[in-house]
Amino acid sequence: MFRSRALSAIPVSVRLSAAGIAAVLILGGCSGSGEPGADAAEASSSASPTGSASPSATTSATATPTPTPTAVYKPATAEGPAENVPLPVMPELAKQESKEGLEAFAEYWYSLINYGYETGDVGPVRTVSSSPCSVCDVYYSTVGLGFKNEDWMAGSMVKVRDLHSDFALTPEGYYQVLIQISQKDLEYYGPNGVDYGPMEGLQLPIVQLIEASHDGMSWRAVRVENI
């Protein structure tokens, strides 16, 4: 996807000649507890002269639940696709019809782009983008081909380096935001050790333009292009 000179050349040709693409992310683990048996014995001896535990002491000693570990994010590698990728959550600021809101929305939009590179799921970015959008369509095709069958992508992640909006309406009634991005090499893998080879990312940053509209509740990207 986001290549200054080569949007039209992104992995469509890779799939035609080879086959491949995929990726994922999340949070981590939990802790243990103390020694409830010892606490129960102490409570028993102090509360009951005959040595029998009182009901309240027994309840206190056995009520501590064991935490359930959360799934852990694992990035994609040549050995397998990413696992447990969390869906980015739109910040409240990104819903506001303001300069700051538009810039926050642009950052959120690229986080959904990366989510698609990791999971193969482009649905979330589609929901905040209009059609037609040529850059978006190339991206959808790239991810779709990359995750075809059991293939997956690694690398590929887009980094937002800077962004700016003058927050001025265009004649068409849209607002514009400029985003400077770079991107890691796009890596394509398949089962049983298949390596389709990488495509060069963006070692040198480029600038993209997003034109967006606001419906009173949220933003939508109506046009995305390279500058």
Residue pairs with C-beta under 8 A, 6 or more apart in sequence:
1 7
1 10
1 113
1 135
1 138
1 139
1 142
1 158
1 183
2 113
2 135
2 139
2 158
2 181
2 183
2 202
2 206
2 208
2 226
3 9
3 10
3 183
3 201
3 202
3 206
3 226
4 202
4 206
4 226
7 134
7 135
7 138
7 226
8 138
10 138
10 139
10 142
10 186
10 199
11 21
11 142
11 145
11 146
11 186
11 188
11 199
12 138
12 141
12 142
12 145
14 20
14 145
14 188
14 196
14 197
14 199
15 21
15 145
15 146
15 148
18 188
18 196
18 197
19 148
19 149
19 151
19 188
19 190
19 194
19 196
20 145
20 146
20 148
20 151
20 152
20 153
20 188
20 189
20 190
20 194
20 196
21 120
21 142
21 143
21 145
21 146
21 147
21 148
21 151
21 152
21 153
21 188
22 76
22 81
22 82
22 118
22 119
22 120
22 146
22 147
22 151
22 152
22 153
22 154
22 189
23 75
23 76
23 81
23 82
23 85
23 117
23 118
23 119
23 120
23 152
23 153
23 154
23 156
24 73
24 74
24 75
24 76
24 81
24 82
24 83
24 84
24 85
24 118
24 119
25 73
25 75
25 82
25 84
25 85
25 86
25 118
26 70
26 71
26 72
26 73
26 83
26 84
26 85
26 86
27 70
27 71
27 72
27 73
27 86
28 70
28 72
28 73
29 69
29 70
29 72
30 67
30 68
30 69
30 70
31 67
33 64
33 66
34 64
36 60
36 61
36 62
36 64
37 61
39 60
39 61
40 53
40 57
40 58
40 60
40 61
40 62
43 53
43 54
43 57
43 60
43 61
44 51
44 52
44 53
44 54
44 57
45 51
47 53
47 54
47 56
47 57
48 54
53 61
71 83
71 84
72 83
72 84
73 82
73 83
73 84
73 85
73 86
74 82
74 83
74 84
75 82
75 118
75 154
76 82
76 118
76 152
76 153
76 154
76 155
76 187
76 189
77 154
78 154
78 187
78 189
78 193
78 195
80 152
81 152
81 153
81 154
82 118
82 119
82 152
82 154
85 115
85 118
85 119
87 115
87 124
88 108
88 111
88 112
88 115
88 124
90 105
90 108
90 218
91 104
91 108
93 100
93 101
93 104
94 101
94 104
94 105
94 107
94 108
94 219
95 101
95 105
95 217
95 218
95 219
96 104
97 214
97 216
97 219
98 167
99 165
99 166
99 167
101 219
102 165
102 167
102 175
102 177
102 212
102 219
103 163
103 164
103 165
103 177
105 128
105 177
105 212
105 219
106 160
106 163
106 165
106 177
106 179
106 210
106 212
107 160
107 163
108 128
109 125
109 128
109 129
109 210
109 221
110 158
110 160
110 179
110 181
112 124
112 125
112 128
113 125
113 139
113 158
114 156
114 157
114 158
115 121
115 124
115 125
116 122
116 124
116 125
116 139
116 143
117 143
117 153
117 156
117 157
117 158
117 186
118 153
118 156
118 157
120 143
120 144
120 146
120 147
120 152
120 153
122 139
122 140
122 143
122 144
125 136
125 139
126 136
126 140
128 218
128 219
128 220
128 221
129 136
129 220
129 221
129 222
129 224
130 213
130 220
130 221
130 222
130 223
131 137
133 221
133 222
133 223
133 224
134 225
135 208
135 224
135 225
135 226
136 221
136 224
142 186
143 153
146 152
146 153
146 186
146 188
147 153
149 190
150 190
150 191
151 188
151 189
151 190
151 191
151 194
151 196
152 188
152 189
152 190
153 186
153 187
153 188
153 189
154 187
154 189
155 184
155 185
155 186
155 187
155 198
155 201
156 183
156 184
156 185
156 186
156 187
156 201
157 183
157 184
158 181
158 182
158 183
159 181
159 182
159 183
159 184
160 179
160 180
160 181
161 180
161 181
161 182
161 205
162 179
162 180
163 177
163 178
163 179
163 180
164 177
164 178
165 175
165 176
165 177
165 178
166 176
167 175
168 175
168 176
169 175
170 176
170 211
172 211
173 213
174 211
174 212
174 213
174 222
174 223
175 211
175 212
175 213
175 214
176 209
176 210
176 211
176 212
177 209
177 210
177 212
178 207
178 208
178 209
178 227
179 207
179 208
179 209
179 210
180 205
180 206
180 207
181 202
181 205
181 206
181 207
181 208
182 201
182 202
182 203
182 204
182 205
182 206
183 201
183 202
184 201
185 198
185 199
185 200
185 201
186 198
186 199
186 201
187 198
188 195
188 196
188 197
188 198
188 199
189 195
189 196
190 196
206 226
206 227
207 226
207 227
208 224
208 225
208 226
208 227
209 223
209 224
209 225
209 226
209 227
210 221
210 223
210 224
211 221
211 222
211 223
211 224
212 219
212 220
212 221
212 222
213 219
213 220
213 222
214 220
